[in-house]
Amino acid sequence: MAVTEKLMWKVYAGVIGAATTIAVQKLVTKAWEAATGEGVPDINDPEVPLSRAVIWATASGLGVGVSQLVVNRFLHRRWMSNFSHNGPSRLRTKLDF
């Protein structure tokens, strides 16, 4: 695989992944505010109850994690349809760190 394809993949996946993560984080924040009627808790503030901080961290992490899964699958399908082979990140083996 050419170096230019690897660079193109990194730019392509990086830009779309970053934009999606920002959008999903804003969406999760708005959903939290709509559901609780309050702003997002500062999870580092000792005054915030631990249960509330854990629920926010779980909801936020789950939202971003699922969006990354969906975006990665979408990117790989698009790459395959355009280049007829797997993207560079799919070529790694379990031994690559």
Buried (B, 14 or more C-beta within 10 A) or exposed (E): EEEEBBEBBEEBBEEBBEEBBEEBBEEBBEEBEEEEEEEBBEBEEEEEEEEEBEBBEEBBEEBBEEBBEEBBEEBBEEBEEEEEEEBBBEEEEEEEE
